[in-house]
Amino acid sequence: MESENKLEMKTLTSHCFDTLMAGLDKKELPKYPSSQPDPEYPIFVTWTIGKDEDLRGCIGTFAG
C-alpha cells in the first residue's frame, strides 16, 4: 500500500509541475495521467533560485 501511495504522490507532483509550466508558457493544460478523475487539491509553491535559495516567487493557496 505504501509504494502505491508514493507512486500516486509522484504522479500528483509531476502533474502539478506540468500544469504550472503549461500555464506559465500559455499552453494547453495537461490531462491528468490516470484513469481516475483529476483530483482537486489546493497547492502552494515556493520557487527559489541559486545556492543561497533566494526567493523567486510564491503562487497558490492553502484553501480549496
mmCIF file as Biopython writes it, N, C-alpha, C and O atoms, coordinates in Angstrom:
data_model
#
loop_
_atom_site.group_PDB
_atom_site.id
_atom_site.type_symbol
_atom_site.label_atom_id
_atom_site.label_alt_id
_atom_site.label_comp_id
_atom_site.label_asym_id
_atom_site.label_entity_id
_atom_site.label_seq_id
_atom_site.pdbx_PDB_ins_code
_atom_site.Cartn_x
_atom_site.Cartn_y
_atom_site.Cartn_z
_atom_site.occupancy
_atom_site.B_iso_or_equiv
_atom_site.auth_seq_id
_atom_site.auth_asym_id
_atom_site.pdbx_PDB_model_num
ATOM 1   N N  . MET A ? 1  ? 0.821   -1.187 0.000   1.0 0.0 1  A 1 
ATOM 2   C CA . MET A ? 1  ? 0.000   0.000  0.000   1.0 0.0 1  A 1 
ATOM 3   C C  . MET A ? 1  ? 0.871   1.260  0.000   1.0 0.0 1  A 1 
ATOM 4   O O  . MET A ? 1  ? 0.556   2.229  -0.690  1.0 0.0 1  A 1 
ATOM 5   N N  . GLU A ? 2  ? 1.965   1.251  0.771   1.0 0.0 2  A 1 
ATOM 6   C CA . GLU A ? 2  ? 2.821   2.427  0.864   1.0 0.0 2  A 1 
ATOM 7   C C  . GLU A ? 2  ? 3.428   2.769  -0.493  1.0 0.0 2  A 1 
ATOM 8   O O  . GLU A ? 2  ? 3.470   3.944  -0.859  1.0 0.0 2  A 1 
ATOM 9   N N  . SER A ? 3  ? 3.900   1.772  -1.252  1.0 0.0 3  A 1 
ATOM 10  C CA . SER A ? 3  ? 4.501   2.064  -2.550  1.0 0.0 3  A 1 
ATOM 11  C C  . SER A ? 3  ? 3.464   2.626  -3.519  1.0 0.0 3  A 1 
ATOM 12  O O  . SER A ? 3  ? 3.800   3.445  -4.374  1.0 0.0 3  A 1 
ATOM 13  N N  . GLU A ? 4  ? 2.205   2.195  -3.395  1.0 0.0 4  A 1 
ATOM 14  C CA . GLU A ? 4  ? 1.130   2.738  -4.224  1.0 0.0 4  A 1 
ATOM 15  C C  . GLU A ? 4  ? 0.911   4.217  -3.893  1.0 0.0 4  A 1 
ATOM 16  O O  . GLU A ? 4  ? 0.696   5.027  -4.795  1.0 0.0 4  A 1 
ATOM 17  N N  . ASN A ? 5  ? 0.964   4.570  -2.612  1.0 0.0 5  A 1 
ATOM 18  C CA . ASN A ? 5  ? 0.817   5.968  -2.194  1.0 0.0 5  A 1 
ATOM 19  C C  . ASN A ? 5  ? 1.977   6.820  -2.686  1.0 0.0 5  A 1 
ATOM 20  O O  . ASN A ? 5  ? 1.776   7.964  -3.096  1.0 0.0 5  A 1 
ATOM 21  N N  . LYS A ? 6  ? 3.194   6.274  -2.650  1.0 0.0 6  A 1 
ATOM 22  C CA . LYS A ? 6  ? 4.359   7.007  -3.145  1.0 0.0 6  A 1 
ATOM 23  C C  . LYS A ? 6  ? 4.238   7.261  -4.643  1.0 0.0 6  A 1 
ATOM 24  O O  . LYS A ? 6  ? 4.566   8.347  -5.121  1.0 0.0 6  A 1 
ATOM 25  N N  . LEU A ? 7  ? 3.766   6.259  -5.383  1.0 0.0 7  A 1 
ATOM 26  C CA . LEU A ? 7  ? 3.585   6.406  -6.821  1.0 0.0 7  A 1 
ATOM 27  C C  . LEU A ? 7  ? 2.517   7.462  -7.103  1.0 0.0 7  A 1 
ATOM 28  O O  . LEU A ? 7  ? 2.685   8.283  -8.005  1.0 0.0 7  A 1 
ATOM 29  N N  . GLU A ? 8  ? 1.421   7.448  -6.343  1.0 0.0 8  A 1 
ATOM 30  C CA . GLU A ? 8  ? 0.370   8.448  -6.525  1.0 0.0 8  A 1 
ATOM 31  C C  . GLU A ? 8  ? 0.907   9.849  -6.218  1.0 0.0 8  A 1 
ATOM 32  O O  . GLU A ? 8  ? 0.597   10.799 -6.935  1.0 0.0 8  A 1 
ATOM 33  N N  . MET A ? 9  ? 1.706   9.983  -5.163  1.0 0.0 9  A 1 
ATOM 34  C CA . MET A ? 9  ? 2.270   11.278 -4.802  1.0 0.0 9  A 1 
ATOM 35  C C  . MET A ? 9  ? 3.220   11.776 -5.892  1.0 0.0 9  A 1 
ATOM 36  O O  . MET A ? 9  ? 3.218   12.962 -6.220  1.0 0.0 9  A 1 
ATOM 37  N N  . LYS A ? 10 ? 4.025   10.880 -6.452  1.0 0.0 10 A 1 
ATOM 38  C CA . LYS A ? 10 ? 4.923   11.266 -7.541  1.0 0.0 10 A 1 
ATOM 39  C C  . LYS A ? 10 ? 4.121   11.698 -8.765  1.0 0.0 10 A 1 
ATOM 40  O O  . LYS A ? 10 ? 4.487   12.661 -9.439  1.0 0.0 10 A 1 
ATOM 41  N N  . THR A ? 11 ? 3.034   10.993 -9.053  1.0 0.0 11 A 1 
ATOM 42  C CA . THR A ? 11 ? 2.177   11.347 -10.181 1.0 0.0 11 A 1 
ATOM 43  C C  . THR A ? 11 ? 1.550   12.716 -9.967  1.0 0.0 11 A 1 
ATOM 44  O O  . THR A ? 11 ? 1.527   13.540 -10.882 1.0 0.0 11 A 1 
ATOM 45  N N  . LEU A ? 12 ? 1.035   12.967 -8.749  1.0 0.0 12 A 1 
ATOM 46  C CA . LEU A ? 12 ? 0.444   14.263 -8.439  1.0 0.0 12 A 1 
ATOM 47  C C  . LEU A ? 12 ? 1.478   15.379 -8.532  1.0 0.0 12 A 1 
ATOM 48  O O  . LEU A ? 12 ? 1.193   16.445 -9.080  1.0 0.0 12 A 1 
ATOM 49  N N  . THR A ? 13 ? 2.667   15.145 -8.006  1.0 0.0 13 A 1 
ATOM 50  C CA . THR A ? 13 ? 3.725   16.148 -8.032  1.0 0.0 13 A 1 
ATOM 51  C C  . THR A ? 13 ? 4.120   16.477 -9.466  1.0 0.0 13 A 1 
ATOM 52  O O  . THR A ? 13 ? 4.242   17.646 -9.832  1.0 0.0 13 A 1 
ATOM 53  N N  . SER A ? 14 ? 4.316   15.464 -10.258 1.0 0.0 14 A 1 
ATOM 54  C CA . SER A ? 14 ? 4.686   15.654 -11.660 1.0 0.0 14 A 1 
ATOM 55  C C  . SER A ? 14 ? 3.590   16.409 -12.410 1.0 0.0 14 A 1 
ATOM 56  O O  . SER A ? 14 ? 3.870   17.318 -13.191 1.0 0.0 14 A 1 
ATOM 57  N N  . HIS A ? 15 ? 2.348   16.020 -12.161 1.0 0.0 15 A 1 
ATOM 58  C CA . HIS A ? 15 ? 1.213   16.680 -12.826 1.0 0.0 15 A 1 
ATOM 59  C C  . HIS A ? 15 ? 1.140   18.153 -12.422 1.0 0.0 15 A 1 
ATOM 60  O O  . HIS A ? 15 ? 0.857   19.010 -13.260 1.0 0.0 15 A 1 
ATOM 61  N N  . CYS A ? 16 ? 1.390   18.452 -11.160 1.0 0.0 16 A 1 
ATOM 62  C CA . CYS A ? 16 ? 1.376   19.844 -10.693 1.0 0.0 16 A 1 
ATOM 63  C C  . CYS A ? 16 ? 2.417   20.672 -11.431 1.0 0.0 16 A 1 
ATOM 64  O O  . CYS A ? 16 ? 2.113   21.767 -11.903 1.0 0.0 16 A 1 
ATOM 65  N N  . PHE A ? 17 ? 3.639   20.167 -11.537 1.0 0.0 17 A 1 
ATOM 66  C CA . PHE A ? 17 ? 4.687   20.905 -12.225 1.0 0.0 17 A 1 
ATOM 67  C C  . PHE A ? 17 ? 4.379   21.044 -13.716 1.0 0.0 17 A 1 
ATOM 68  O O  . PHE A ? 17 ? 4.608   22.106 -14.294 1.0 0.0 17 A 1 
ATOM 69  N N  . ASP A ? 18 ? 3.865   19.987 -14.341 1.0 0.0 18 A 1 
ATOM 70  C CA . ASP A ? 18 ? 3.489   20.065 -15.754 1.0 0.0 18 A 1 
ATOM 71  C C  . ASP A ? 18 ? 2.399   21.116 -15.969 1.0 0.0 18 A 1 
ATOM 72  O O  . ASP A ? 18 ? 2.423   21.856 -16.953 1.0 0.0 18 A 1 
ATOM 73  N N  . THR A ? 19 ? 1.448   21.171 -15.040 1.0 0.0 19 A 1 
ATOM 74  C CA . THR A ? 19 ? 0.362   22.148 -15.133 1.0 0.0 19 A 1 
ATOM 75  C C  . THR A ? 19 ? 0.892   23.565 -14.945 1.0 0.0 19 A 1 
ATOM 76  O O  . THR A ? 19 ? 0.504   24.476 -15.677 1.0 0.0 19 A 1 
ATOM 77  N N  . LEU A ? 20 ? 1.779   23.755 -13.964 1.0 0.0 20 A 1 
ATOM 78  C CA . LEU A ? 20 ? 2.384   25.067 -13.749 1.0 0.0 20 A 1 
ATOM 79  C C  . LEU A ? 20 ? 3.157   25.535 -14.980 1.0 0.0 20 A 1 
ATOM 80  O O  . LEU A ? 20 ? 3.021   26.684 -15.401 1.0 0.0 20 A 1 
ATOM 81  N N  . MET A ? 21 ? 3.960   24.655 -15.549 1.0 0.0 21 A 1 
ATOM 82  C CA . MET A ? 21 ? 4.754   25.023 -16.716 1.0 0.0 21 A 1 
ATOM 83  C C  . MET A ? 21 ? 3.860   25.350 -17.906 1.0 0.0 21 A 1 
ATOM 84  O O  . MET A ? 21 ? 4.123   26.314 -18.626 1.0 0.0 21 A 1 
ATOM 85  N N  . ALA A ? 22 ? 2.820   24.575 -18.123 1.0 0.0 22 A 1 
ATOM 86  C CA . ALA A ? 22 ? 1.895   24.849 -19.222 1.0 0.0 22 A 1 
ATOM 87  C C  . ALA A ? 22 ? 1.212   26.197 -19.021 1.0 0.0 22 A 1 
ATOM 88  O O  . ALA A ? 22 ? 1.049   26.961 -19.973 1.0 0.0 22 A 1 
ATOM 89  N N  . GLY A ? 23 ? 0.817   26.488 -17.796 1.0 0.0 23 A 1 
ATOM 90  C CA . GLY A ? 23 ? 0.187   27.776 -17.505 1.0 0.0 23 A 1 
ATOM 91  C C  . GLY A ? 23 ? 1.129   28.938 -17.744 1.0 0.0 23 A 1 
ATOM 92  O O  . GLY A ? 23 ? 0.737   29.952 -18.321 1.0 0.0 23 A 1 
ATOM 93  N N  . LEU A ? 24 ? 2.370   28.796 -17.303 1.0 0.0 24 A 1 
ATOM 94  C CA . LEU A ? 24 ? 3.360   29.853 -17.498 1.0 0.0 24 A 1 
ATOM 95  C C  . LEU A ? 24 ? 3.700   30.052 -18.963 1.0 0.0 24 A 1 
ATOM 96  O O  . LEU A ? 24 ? 3.959   31.172 -19.403 1.0 0.0 24 A 1 
ATOM 97  N N  . ASP A ? 25 ? 3.699   28.954 -19.723 1.0 0.0 25 A 1 
ATOM 98  C CA . ASP A ? 25 ? 4.012   29.013 -21.157 1.0 0.0 25 A 1 
ATOM 99  C C  . ASP A ? 25 ? 2.775   29.297 -22.012 1.0 0.0 25 A 1 
ATOM 100 O O  . ASP A ? 25 ? 2.851   29.342 -23.240 1.0 0.0 25 A 1 
ATOM 101 N N  . LYS A ? 26 ? 1.630   29.488 -21.336 1.0 0.0 26 A 1 
ATOM 102 C CA . LYS A ? 26 ? 0.356   29.744 -22.019 1.0 0.0 26 A 1 
ATOM 103 C C  . LYS A ? 26 ? 0.021   28.631 -23.018 1.0 0.0 26 A 1 
ATOM 104 O O  . LYS A ? 26 ? -0.423  28.897 -24.135 1.0 0.0 26 A 1 
ATOM 105 N N  . LYS A ? 27 ? 0.241   27.392 -22.598 1.0 0.0 27 A 1 
ATOM 106 C CA . LYS A ? 27 ? -0.075  26.212 -23.411 1.0 0.0 27 A 1 
ATOM 107 C C  . LYS A ? 27 ? -1.288  25.508 -22.809 1.0 0.0 27 A 1 
ATOM 108 O O  . LYS A ? 27 ? -1.722  25.809 -21.698 1.0 0.0 27 A 1 
ATOM 109 N N  . GLU A ? 28 ? -1.812  24.571 -23.572 1.0 0.0 28 A 1 
ATOM 110 C CA . GLU A ? 28 ? -2.953  23.790 -23.095 1.0 0.0 28 A 1 
ATOM 111 C C  . GLU A ? 28 ? -2.547  23.006 -21.847 1.0 0.0 28 A 1 
ATOM 112 O O  . GLU A ? 28 ? -1.473  22.406 -21.796 1.0 0.0 28 A 1 
ATOM 113 N N  . LEU A ? 29 ? -3.425  23.021 -20.844 1.0 0.0 29 A 1 
ATOM 114 C CA . LEU A ? 29 ? -3.125  22.299 -19.613 1.0 0.0 29 A 1 
ATOM 115 C C  . LEU A ? 29 ? -3.150  20.798 -19.863 1.0 0.0 29 A 1 
ATOM 116 O O  . LEU A ? 29 ? -3.999  20.310 -20.610 1.0 0.0 29 A 1 
ATOM 117 N N  . PRO A ? 30 ? -2.228  20.061 -19.246 1.0 0.0 30 A 1 
ATOM 118 C CA . PRO A ? 30 ? -2.171  18.608 -19.464 1.0 0.0 30 A 1 
ATOM 119 C C  . PRO A ? 30 ? -3.346  17.891 -18.797 1.0 0.0 30 A 1 
ATOM 120 O O  . PRO A ? 30 ? -3.898  18.346 -17.796 1.0 0.0 30 A 1 
ATOM 121 N N  . LYS A ? 31 ? -3.699  16.770 -19.384 1.0 0.0 31 A 1 
ATOM 122 C CA . LYS A ? 31 ? -4.717  15.925 -18.773 1.0 0.0 31 A 1 
ATOM 123 C C  . LYS A ? 31 ? -4.072  15.115 -17.659 1.0 0.0 31 A 1 
ATOM 124 O O  . LYS A ? 31 ? -2.893  14.771 -17.738 1.0 0.0 31 A 1 
ATOM 125 N N  . TYR A ? 32 ? -4.839  14.812 -16.629 1.0 0.0 32 A 1 
ATOM 126 C CA . TYR A ? 32 ? -4.311  14.021 -15.515 1.0 0.0 32 A 1 
ATOM 127 C C  . TYR A ? 32 ? -3.978  12.625 -16.017 1.0 0.0 32 A 1 
ATOM 128 O O  . TYR A ? 32 ? -4.830  11.985 -16.633 1.0 0.0 32 A 1 
ATOM 129 N N  . PRO A ? 33 ? -2.767  12.129 -15.775 1.0 0.0 33 A 1 
ATOM 130 C CA . PRO A ? 33 ? -2.304  10.859 -16.343 1.0 0.0 33 A 1 
ATOM 131 C C  . PRO A ? 33 ? -2.812  9.631  -15.582 1.0 0.0 33 A 1 
ATOM 132 O O  . PRO A ? 33 ? -2.017  8.816  -15.115 1.0 0.0 33 A 1 
ATOM 133 N N  . SER A ? 34 ? -4.101  9.504  -15.463 1.0 0.0 34 A 1 
ATOM 134 C CA . SER A ? 34 ? -4.671  8.377  -14.733 1.0 0.0 34 A 1 
ATOM 135 C C  . SER A ? 34 ? -6.085  8.149  -15.232 1.0 0.0 34 A 1 
ATOM 136 O O  . SER A ? 34 ? -6.708  9.049  -15.796 1.0 0.0 34 A 1 
ATOM 137 N N  . SER A ? 35 ? -6.583  6.955  -15.025 1.0 0.0 35 A 1 
ATOM 138 C CA . SER A ? 35 ? -7.970  6.674  -15.386 1.0 0.0 35 A 1 
ATOM 139 C C  . SER A ? 35 ? -8.924  7.276  -14.360 1.0 0.0 35 A 1 
ATOM 140 O O  . SER A ? 35 ? -10.125 7.388  -14.607 1.0 0.0 35 A 1 
ATOM 141 N N  . GLN A ? 36 ? -8.380  7.664  -13.206 1.0 0.0 36 A 1 
ATOM 142 C CA . GLN A ? 36 ? -9.179  8.309  -12.167 1.0 0.0 36 A 1 
ATOM 143 C C  . GLN A ? 36 ? -9.364  9.794  -12.520 1.0 0.0 36 A 1 
ATOM 144 O O  . GLN A ? 36 ? -8.549  10.367 -13.242 1.0 0.0 36 A 1 
ATOM 145 N N  . PRO A ? 37 ? -10.428 10.407 -12.012 1.0 0.0 37 A 1 
ATOM 146 C CA . PRO A ? 37 ? -10.603 11.845 -12.264 1.0 0.0 37 A 1 
ATOM 147 C C  . PRO A ? 37 ? -9.451  12.649 -11.667 1.0 0.0 37 A 1 
ATOM 148 O O  . PRO A ? 37 ? -8.837  12.245 -10.680 1.0 0.0 37 A 1 
ATOM 149 N N  . ASP A ? 38 ? -9.171  13.789 -12.283 1.0 0.0 38 A 1 
ATOM 150 C CA . ASP A ? 38 ? -8.130  14.688 -11.798 1.0 0.0 38 A 1 
ATOM 151 C C  . ASP A ? 38 ? -8.540  15.196 -10.418 1.0 0.0 38 A 1 
ATOM 152 O O  . ASP A ? 38 ? -9.542  15.900 -10.298 1.0 0.0 38 A 1 
ATOM 153 N N  . PRO A ? 39 ? -7.787  14.853 -9.378  1.0 0.0 39 A 1 
ATOM 154 C CA . PRO A ? 39 ? -8.152  15.320 -8.035  1.0 0.0 39 A 1 
ATOM 155 C C  . PRO A ? 39 ? -7.918  16.823 -7.914  1.0 0.0 39 A 1 
ATOM 156 O O  . PRO A ? 39 ? -6.978  17.363 -8.498  1.0 0.0 39 A 1 
ATOM 157 N N  . GLU A ? 40 ? -8.763  17.479 -7.168  1.0 0.0 40 A 1 
ATOM 158 C CA . GLU A ? 40 ? -8.615  18.913 -6.958  1.0 0.0 40 A 1 
ATOM 159 C C  . GLU A ? 40 ? -8.107  19.151 -5.546  1.0 0.0 40 A 1 
ATOM 160 O O  . GLU A ? 40 ? -8.820  18.932 -4.566  1.0 0.0 40 A 1 
ATOM 161 N N  . TYR A ? 41 ? -6.855  19.605 -5.462  1.0 0.0 41 A 1 
ATOM 162 C CA . TYR A ? 41 ? -6.229  19.895 -4.185  1.0 0.0 41 A 1 
ATOM 163 C C  . TYR A ? 41 ? -5.719  21.320 -4.211  1.0 0.0 41 A 1 
ATOM 164 O O  . TYR A ? 41 ? -5.255  21.785 -5.252  1.0 0.0 41 A 1 
ATOM 165 N N  . PRO A ? 42 ? -5.793  22.025 -3.095  1.0 0.0 42 A 1 
ATOM 166 C CA . PRO A ? 42 ? -5.123  23.324 -3.043  1.0 0.0 42 A 1 
ATOM 167 C C  . PRO A ? 42 ? -3.611  23.092 -3.075  1.0 0.0 42 A 1 
ATOM 168 O O  . PRO A ? 42 ? -3.121  22.074 -2.586  1.0 0.0 42 A 1 
ATOM 169 N N  . ILE A ? 43 ? -2.887  24.035 -3.649  1.0 0.0 43 A 1 
ATOM 170 C CA . ILE A ? 43 ? -1.437  23.881 -3.736  1.0 0.0 43 A 1 
ATOM 171 C C  . ILE A ? 43 ? -0.767  25.237 -3.523  1.0 0.0 43 A 1 
ATOM 172 O O  . ILE A ? 43 ? -1.278  26.276 -3.944  1.0 0.0 43 A 1 
ATOM 173 N N  . PHE A ? 44 ? 0.355   25.201 -2.879  1.0 0.0 44 A 1 
ATOM 174 C CA . PHE A ? 44 ? 1.169   26.404 -2.685  1.0 0.0 44 A 1 
ATOM 175 C C  . PHE A ? 44 ? 2.588   26.033 -3.090  1.0 0.0 44 A 1 
ATOM 176 O O  . PHE A ? 44 ? 3.138   25.049 -2.595  1.0 0.0 44 A 1 
ATOM 177 N N  . VAL A ? 45 ? 3.180   26.809 -3.979  1.0 0.0 45 A 1 
ATOM 178 C CA . VAL A ? 45 ? 4.516   26.501 -4.492  1.0 0.0 45 A 1 
ATOM 179 C C  . VAL A ? 45 ? 5.439   27.677 -4.218  1.0 0.0 45 A 1 
ATOM 180 O O  . VAL A ? 45 ? 5.100   28.820 -4.525  1.0 0.0 45 A 1 
ATOM 181 N N  . THR A ? 46 ? 6.592   27.404 -3.648  1.0 0.0 46 A 1 
ATOM 182 C CA . THR A ? 46 ? 7.625   28.408 -3.439  1.0 0.0 46 A 1 
ATOM 183 C C  . THR A ? 46 ? 8.781   28.100 -4.385  1.0 0.0 46 A 1 
ATOM 184 O O  . THR A ? 46 ? 9.295   26.982 -4.403  1.0 0.0 46 A 1 
ATOM 185 N N  . TRP A ? 47 ? 9.178   29.079 -5.155  1.0 0.0 47 A 1 
ATOM 186 C CA . TRP A ? 47 ? 10.293  28.906 -6.091  1.0 0.0 47 A 1 
ATOM 187 C C  . TRP A ? 47 ? 11.503  29.653 -5.553  1.0 0.0 47 A 1 
ATOM 188 O O  . TRP A ? 47 ? 11.418  30.838 -5.229  1.0 0.0 47 A 1 
ATOM 189 N N  . THR A ? 48 ? 12.624  28.959 -5.459  1.0 0.0 48 A 1 
ATOM 190 C CA . THR A ? 48 ? 13.873  29.588 -5.039  1.0 0.0 48 A 1 
ATOM 191 C C  . THR A ? 48 ? 14.908  29.379 -6.136  1.0 0.0 48 A 1 
ATOM 192 O O  . THR A ? 48 ? 14.748  28.525 -7.008  1.0 0.0 48 A 1 
ATOM 193 N N  . ILE A ? 49 ? 15.975  30.177 -6.075  1.0 0.0 49 A 1 
ATOM 194 C CA . ILE A ? 49 ? 16.995  30.092 -7.115  1.0 0.0 49 A 1 
ATOM 195 C C  . ILE A ? 49 ? 18.377  30.280 -6.484  1.0 0.0 49 A 1 
ATOM 196 O O  . ILE A ? 49 ? 18.538  31.018 -5.512  1.0 0.0 49 A 1 
ATOM 197 N N  . GLY A ? 50 ? 19.352  29.607 -7.048  1.0 0.0 50 A 1 
ATOM 198 C CA . GLY A ? 50 ? 20.738  29.780 -6.631  1.0 0.0 50 A 1 
ATOM 199 C C  . GLY A ? 50 ? 21.107  29.002 -5.388  1.0 0.0 50 A 1 
ATOM 200 O O  . GLY A ? 50 ? 20.260  28.410 -4.718  1.0 0.0 50 A 1 
ATOM 201 N N  . LYS A ? 51 ? 22.407  29.021 -5.098  1.0 0.0 51 A 1 
ATOM 202 C CA . LYS A ? 51 ? 22.908  28.257 -3.957  1.0 0.0 51 A 1 
ATOM 203 C C  . LYS A ? 51 ? 22.391  28.787 -2.626  1.0 0.0 51 A 1 
ATOM 204 O O  . LYS A ? 51 ? 22.292  28.046 -1.649  1.0 0.0 51 A 1 
ATOM 205 N N  . ASP A ? 52 ? 22.058  30.090 -2.596  1.0 0.0 52 A 1 
ATOM 206 C CA . ASP A ? 52 ? 21.510  30.680 -1.372  1.0 0.0 52 A 1 
ATOM 207 C C  . ASP A ? 52 ? 19.995  30.531 -1.297  1.0 0.0 52 A 1 
ATOM 208 O O  . ASP A ? 52 ? 19.365  30.974 -0.336  1.0 0.0 52 A 1 
ATOM 209 N N  . GLU A ? 53 ? 19.422  29.908 -2.310  1.0 0.0 53 A 1 
ATOM 210 C CA . GLU A ? 53 ? 17.980  29.675 -2.388  1.0 0.0 53 A 1 
ATOM 211 C C  . GLU A ? 53 ? 17.191  30.970 -2.183  1.0 0.0 53 A 1 
ATOM 212 O O  . GLU A ? 53 ? 16.266  31.034 -1.374  1.0 0.0 53 A 1 
ATOM 213 N N  . ASP A ? 54 ? 17.583  32.001 -2.942  1.0 0.0 54 A 1 
ATOM 214 C CA . ASP A ? 54 ? 16.870  33.274 -2.894  1.0 0.0 54 A 1 
ATOM 215 C C  . ASP A ? 54 ? 15.446  33.070 -3.388  1.0 0.0 54 A 1 
ATOM 216 O O  . ASP A ? 54 ? 15.210  32.367 -4.370  1.0 0.0 54 A 1 
ATOM 217 N N  . LEU A ? 55 ? 14.507  33.691 -2.695  1.0 0.0 55 A 1 
ATOM 218 C CA . LEU A ? 55 ? 13.107  33.561 -3.063  1.0 0.0 55 A 1 
ATOM 219 C C  . LEU A ? 55 ? 12.875  34.173 -4.438  1.0 0.0 55 A 1 
ATOM 220 O O  . LEU A ? 55 ? 13.208  35.332 -4.687  1.0 0.0 55 A 1 
ATOM 221 N N  . ARG A ? 56 ? 12.295  33.368 -5.327  1.0 0.0 56 A 1 
ATOM 222 C CA . ARG A ? 56 ? 11.995  33.822 -6.683  1.0 0.0 56 A 1 
ATOM 223 C C  . ARG A ? 56 ? 10.511  34.172 -6.799  1.0 0.0 56 A 1 
ATOM 224 O O  . ARG A ? 56 ? 10.139  35.085 -7.537  1.0 0.0 56 A 1 
ATOM 225 N N  . GLY A ? 57 ? 9.673   33.447 -6.071  1.0 0.0 57 A 1 
ATOM 226 C CA . GLY A ? 57 ? 8.251   33.743 -6.115  1.0 0.0 57 A 1 
ATOM 227 C C  . GLY A ? 57 ? 7.438   32.667 -5.421  1.0 0.0 57 A 1 
ATOM 228 O O  . GLY A ? 57 ? 7.923   31.561 -5.179  1.0 0.0 57 A 1 
ATOM 229 N N  . CYS A ? 58 ? 6.211   32.999 -5.107  1.0 0.0 58 A 1 
ATOM 230 C CA . CYS A ? 58 ? 5.280   32.066 -4.480  1.0 0.0 58 A 1 
ATOM 231 C C  . CYS A ? 58 ? 3.952   32.182 -5.207  1.0 0.0 58 A 1 
ATOM 232 O O  . CYS A ? 58 ? 3.524   33.280 -5.561  1.0 0.0 58 A 1 
ATOM 233 N N  . ILE A ? 59 ? 3.310   31.059 -5.425  1.0 0.0 59 A 1 
ATOM 234 C CA . ILE A ? 59 ? 1.976   31.060 -6.018  1.0 0.0 59 A 1 
ATOM 235 C C  . ILE A ? 59 ? 1.146   30.004 -5.335  1.0 0.0 59 A 1 
ATOM 236 O O  . ILE A ? 59 ? 1.683   29.009 -4.849  1.0 0.0 59 A 1 
ATOM 237 N N  . GLY A ? 60 ? -0.153  30.205 -5.290  1.0 0.0 60 A 1 
ATOM 238 C CA . GLY A ? 60 ? -1.022  29.158 -4.776  1.0 0.0 60 A 1 
ATOM 239 C C  . GLY A ? 60 ? -1.885  29.606 -3.638  1.0 0.0 60 A 1 
ATOM 240 O O  . GLY A ? 60 ? -2.017  30.789 -3.325  1.0 0.0 60 A 1 
ATOM 241 N N  . THR A ? 61 ? -2.469  28.596 -3.032  1.0 0.0 61 A 1 
ATOM 242 C CA . THR A ? 61 ? -3.417  28.829 -1.945  1.0 0.0 61 A 1 
ATOM 243 C C  . THR A ? 61 ? -3.391  27.626 -1.009  1.0 0.0 61 A 1 
ATOM 244 O O  . THR A ? 61 ? -3.049  26.515 -1.413  1.0 0.0 61 A 1 
ATOM 245 N N  . PHE A ? 62 ? -3.751  27.863 0.221   1.0 0.0 62 A 1 
ATOM 246 C CA . PHE A ? 62 ? -3.853  26.765 1.174   1.0 0.0 62 A 1 
ATOM 247 C C  . PHE A ? 62 ? -5.298  26.301 1.334   1.0 0.0 62 A 1 
ATOM 248 O O  . PHE A ? 62 ? -5.565  25.331 2.043   1.0 0.0 62 A 1 
ATOM 249 N N  . ALA A ? 63 ? -6.222  26.985 0.684   1.0 0.0 63 A 1 
ATOM 250 C CA . ALA A ? 63 ? -7.645  26.637 0.796   1.0 0.0 63 A 1 
ATOM 251 C C  . ALA A ? 63 ? -8.190  26.299 -0.586  1.0 0.0 63 A 1 
ATOM 252 O O  . ALA A ? 63 ? -7.767  26.873 -1.589  1.0 0.0 63 A 1 
ATOM 253 N N  . GLY A ? 64 ? -9.129  25.366 -0.625  1.0 0.0 64 A 1 
ATOM 254 C CA . GLY A ? 64 ? -9.723  24.956 -1.903  1.0 0.0 64 A 1 
ATOM 255 C C  . GLY A ? 64 ? -10.853 25.840 -2.328  1.0 0.0 64 A 1 
ATOM 256 O O  . GLY A ? 64 ? -11.448 25.617 -3.382  1.0 0.0 64 A 1 
#
